Amino acid sequence: MIKINFQALEKEDKQAVDAFFKDRYYENSHFNFTNLFMWRSAYNIMWTIQDDVLYMKAEWDGKEFALQPFGPADKMQLAIKNWLDYFARTGGDFSMYGIEKKMADEFIAYDEAAFNIEADRDNFDYVYSSEDLITLAGRKYHSKKNHLNSFRKTYPNAEYMPITEDIMLECKLNINSWYKKHSQENPDDPFIAAERNAIIEVLNNFVEFGLKGGAIMLDKRVVAFTFGEQLNEDTAVIHVEKADPEIRGAYPAINQSFIQNAWADMKYINREEDMGLEGLRKAKESYKPVKLIEKFNVQLK
């Protein structure tokens, strides 16, 4: 038994943590430092490295849970044992969320305990062909192309620009205004403030994190913006995409322009999960994903 000593996640930890994500081919949109950092406060994310394995834990609504361990494949069985020992020692109920299929197989192969392993469809990632998102070719994208053409016809002065320091300030003003409106409409939703803070955290560390971003400018105002980064050797992940809902076509405009200008060299685009929200699921399915990245939750029987 080893004692896992956790520490708070800070931006200075990026290099150490990223090394584990780059060591193997992961497709889960959460498996990158930016995602962990932007949600570290909301989920109280902690981490440590022991015996060449990265351990992370998080907390929501007072319940502590584990994240998938990262490291050499031949150390995953021991990592499972260490997690079970940790929860037994702290008196918590063991649970792990958002793991990839290969890690789920490790739990199936573990013979010292039995687990309930369930697919979490609400958190499957949607992955698209970057070429499809750029060209919007064919009948299946007919409505998307119509929305995009309508946007360009209605707003001929709209301009796509990569995110720079000047535009970043406009993005912050945009996001503050958007979240102020939504918090008034949904005063009891804690996720609204958490998401706003998470986005501001990333914008404040945009250059240091090596991100790419783009914005649609209209009359010197940001009406849509997005940012992401390379997830693995052939995939980029889009962390955030926001647009003024009153400007028809702003979402397809920022989506298509960003992929074309920033990620044309990537084969796939991961646009993350729908969180079980009906409207968001419909929107993500409408872009015709080429695959879904399965995620699983694990509890001790």
C-alpha positions in Angstrom: 0.0 0.0 0.0 1.2 3.5 -0.9 -0.1 6.7 0.6 -1.3 9.1 -2.2 -0.4 12.7 -1.3 -2.4 15.1 -3.4 -1.8 18.7 -4.2 -3.8 21.5 -5.8 -3.5 21.9 -9.5 -1.6 25.1 -10.6 -0.7 26.4 -14.0 3.0 25.7 -13.2 2.0 22.0 -13.3 1.2 22.0 -17.0 4.4 20.5 -18.3 4.4 17.6 -15.8 0.7 16.8 -16.3 0.8 17.2 -20.1 3.7 14.7 -20.3 1.3 11.9 -19.3 -1.4 12.9 -21.8 1.1 13.0 -24.7 2.7 9.7 -23.8 -0.2 7.6 -25.2 -3.1 8.2 -27.7 -6.1 9.4 -25.7 -9.3 10.5 -27.4 -11.2 11.8 -24.3 -11.7 15.6 -24.6 -11.0 16.0 -20.9 -7.5 14.5 -21.0 -5.5 17.7 -21.4 -4.2 20.2 -18.9 -6.4 23.1 -20.1 -9.6 21.2 -19.4 -8.5 20.2 -15.9 -7.2 23.7 -15.1 -10.3 25.6 -16.2 -12.5 23.4 -14.0 -10.1 22.9 -11.1 -11.9 25.3 -8.8 -15.4 24.1 -9.5 -14.4 20.5 -9.0 -11.6 20.9 -6.5 -9.2 19.0 -8.8 -6.1 17.6 -7.0 -3.2 15.6 -8.5 0.0 13.7 -7.7 2.6 11.6 -9.5 3.8 8.4 -7.8 5.8 5.5 -9.2 5.4 7.0 -12.8 1.6 7.1 -12.5 -0.5 10.3 -12.5 -3.4 10.2 -10.0 -6.1 12.8 -10.0 -9.2 13.3 -7.9 -12.1 15.7 -7.9 -15.2 16.6 -6.0 -18.8 17.7 -6.7 -21.6 18.4 -4.4 -19.5 17.2 -1.4 -18.7 13.8 -3.0 -15.1 12.9 -3.8 -14.3 10.7 -6.8 -11.3 9.5 -8.8 -10.3 10.3 -12.4 -8.6 7.8 -14.7 -5.0 7.1 -13.8 -2.3 7.8 -16.5 1.0 6.0 -17.0 2.5 2.9 -18.3 0.0 0.2 -19.3 1.7 -2.4 -17.0 1.1 -0.2 -14.0 -2.7 0.3 -14.3 -3.6 -2.8 -12.3 -1.5 -1.5 -9.4 -3.0 2.0 -9.9 -6.5 0.5 -9.4 -5.4 -1.2 -6.2 -3.9 2.0 -4.9 -7.2 3.9 -5.6 -9.1 1.2 -3.7 -6.7 1.5 -0.8 -7.1 5.3 -0.8 -10.8 5.2 -0.6 -10.8 2.5 2.0 -8.4 4.5 4.1 -10.4 7.8 3.7 -13.7 6.1 4.3 -15.2 7.2 1.0 -17.1 5.1 -1.6 -14.9 4.3 -4.6 -16.1 5.8 -7.8 -14.3 6.8 -11.0 -15.9 8.9 -13.8 -15.2 9.5 -17.5 -12.7 6.7 -18.2 -11.9 5.5 -21.7 -12.6 1.9 -23.0 -9.0 0.7 -22.4 -9.2 1.7 -18.7 -12.6 0.0 -18.4 -11.0 -3.1 -19.7 -8.4 -2.8 -16.9 -11.2 -2.9 -14.3 -12.8 -5.9 -16.0 -9.4 -7.7 -15.8 -8.9 -6.7 -12.1 -9.5 -9.9 -10.1 -9.3 -8.7 -6.5 -12.6 -6.8 -6.5 -15.9 -6.5 -8.5 -17.1 -3.4 -10.2 -20.2 -1.9 -11.8 -19.0 -0.4 -15.1 -21.6 1.7 -17.0 -21.4 3.6 -20.2 -22.1 7.3 -19.7 -23.8 8.2 -23.0 -24.5 11.8 -21.8 -20.7 12.4 -21.8 -19.7 10.7 -25.0 -17.5 13.0 -27.1 -18.7 13.9 -30.6 -15.9 13.6 -33.2 -16.2 15.0 -36.7 -14.2 15.0 -39.9 -12.4 18.4 -40.1 -12.9 18.3 -43.9 -16.7 17.9 -43.4 -16.8 20.9 -41.0 -14.9 23.1 -43.4 -16.6 22.2 -46.7 -20.1 21.4 -45.4 -20.5 19.5 -48.7 -23.4 17.3 -49.6 -27.1 17.0 -48.8 -26.5 16.2 -45.1 -25.1 19.7 -44.5 -27.6 21.5 -46.7 -29.3 23.3 -43.8 -25.9 24.3 -42.2 -24.7 25.7 -45.5 -28.0 27.7 -45.8 -27.5 29.2 -42.3 -23.9 30.1 -43.1 -24.8 31.7 -46.5 -27.6 33.6 -44.8 -25.2 34.9 -42.2 -22.7 36.1 -44.8 -25.5 37.7 -46.8 -27.1 39.4 -43.8 -23.8 40.5 -42.3 -21.3 41.2 -45.1 -19.1 43.2 -42.8 -18.6 40.3 -40.4 -15.0 39.3 -40.1 -13.2 36.3 -38.7 -10.1 37.1 -36.7 -7.7 34.9 -34.6 -7.9 35.7 -30.9 -5.2 38.3 -29.9 -4.8 40.3 -26.7 -7.1 43.0 -28.0 -9.8 40.6 -29.1 -9.4 38.7 -25.8 -10.7 41.7 -23.9 -13.8 41.8 -26.1 -14.3 38.1 -25.5 -14.3 38.7 -21.8 -16.8 41.5 -22.1 -19.0 39.3 -24.3 -18.9 36.3 -21.9 -19.6 38.5 -18.9 -22.7 40.0 -20.5 -23.9 36.6 -21.7 -23.5 34.9 -18.3 -25.1 37.9 -16.5 -28.2 37.4 -18.5 -28.3 33.7 -18.0 -27.7 33.9 -14.3 -30.6 36.2 -14.0 -32.8 33.7 -15.9 -31.5 30.7 -13.9 -30.5 32.0 -10.5 -30.3 28.6 -8.9 -28.0 27.0 -11.5 -24.4 26.8 -10.0 -23.0 25.6 -13.3 -23.5 29.0 -15.0 -21.0 30.9 -12.7 -18.6 27.9 -12.8 -18.5 27.9 -16.6 -18.1 31.6 -16.8 -15.2 31.5 -14.3 -13.6 28.5 -16.2 -13.6 30.4 -19.5 -12.2 33.5 -18.0 -9.4 31.4 -16.4 -8.4 30.1 -19.8 -8.5 33.5 -21.5 -6.3 34.8 -18.7 -3.7 32.1 -19.6 -4.3 31.8 -23.3 -0.8 32.3 -24.5 0.9 30.3 -21.8 -1.4 27.3 -22.6 -0.6 27.4 -26.3 -4.2 27.6 -27.4 -5.7 28.7 -30.7 -8.8 30.7 -30.9 -11.0 32.7 -33.3 -13.7 35.3 -33.1 -16.4 36.8 -35.4 -16.3 40.6 -35.3 -19.3 42.7 -36.3 -19.2 46.4 -36.0 -16.1 46.1 -33.8 -18.0 43.8 -31.4 -17.3 40.1 -30.8 -20.5 38.2 -31.7 -18.9 34.7 -31.5 -15.7 33.2 -30.3 -14.1 29.9 -29.7 -10.9 28.2 -28.7 -9.2 24.8 -28.6 -6.0 22.9 -28.9 -4.4 19.8 -30.4 -5.6 16.8 -28.4 -3.6 14.0 -29.9 -1.7 13.4 -33.2 -4.7 13.7 -35.5 -7.4 15.5 -33.4 -8.1 19.0 -32.2 -10.5 19.6 -29.3 -12.8 22.6 -29.1 -13.0 23.6 -25.5 -15.5 26.5 -25.9 -17.7 28.0 -28.5 -20.0 30.9 -27.7 -22.1 33.1 -30.0 -24.8 35.7 -29.8 -28.1 33.7 -30.1 -29.8 36.7 -31.6 -27.5 36.7 -34.7 -28.7 33.9 -37.0 -25.9 31.9 -38.4 -23.2 33.1 -35.9 -22.6 29.5 -34.6 -22.1 27.9 -37.9 -20.0 30.9 -39.0 -17.5 30.6 -36.1 -17.5 26.8 -36.3 -16.6 26.7 -40.0 -14.2 29.6 -39.9 -12.2 28.4 -36.9 -11.7 24.9 -38.3 -10.7 26.2 -41.7 -8.2 28.8 -40.3 -6.8 26.9 -37.4 -7.3 23.1 -37.8 -7.3 22.3 -41.5 -4.3 20.1 -40.9 -6.1 17.9 -38.4 -8.1 14.8 -39.5 -10.6 15.0 -36.7 -12.3 17.6 -34.5 -13.6 16.6 -31.0 -16.4 18.9 -30.0 -16.9 17.4 -26.5 -20.1 16.0 -25.0 -23.8 17.1 -24.9 -24.2 16.5 -21.1 -27.6 14.9 -21.7 -29.1 18.3 -22.8 -31.7 17.6 -25.5 -31.0 20.8 -27.5 -27.3 20.4 -27.4 -27.5 16.8 -28.4 -29.6 17.7 -31.4 -27.1 20.4 -32.4 -24.1 18.1 -32.1 -25.8 15.3 -34.0 -26.8 17.7 -36.8 -23.2 18.1 -37.7 -23.0 14.4 -38.4 -20.2 13.0 -36.2 -18.0 10.3 -37.7 -17.5 8.6 -34.3 -18.4 8.9 -30.6 -15.8 8.6 -27.9 -17.2 6.3 -25.2 -16.8 7.1 -21.6 -17.5 4.9 -18.6 -18.2 5.3 -14.9 -17.0 2.8 -12.4 -18.3 2.0 -8.9 -17.2 -0.7 -6.5 -19.9 -3.4 -6.0 
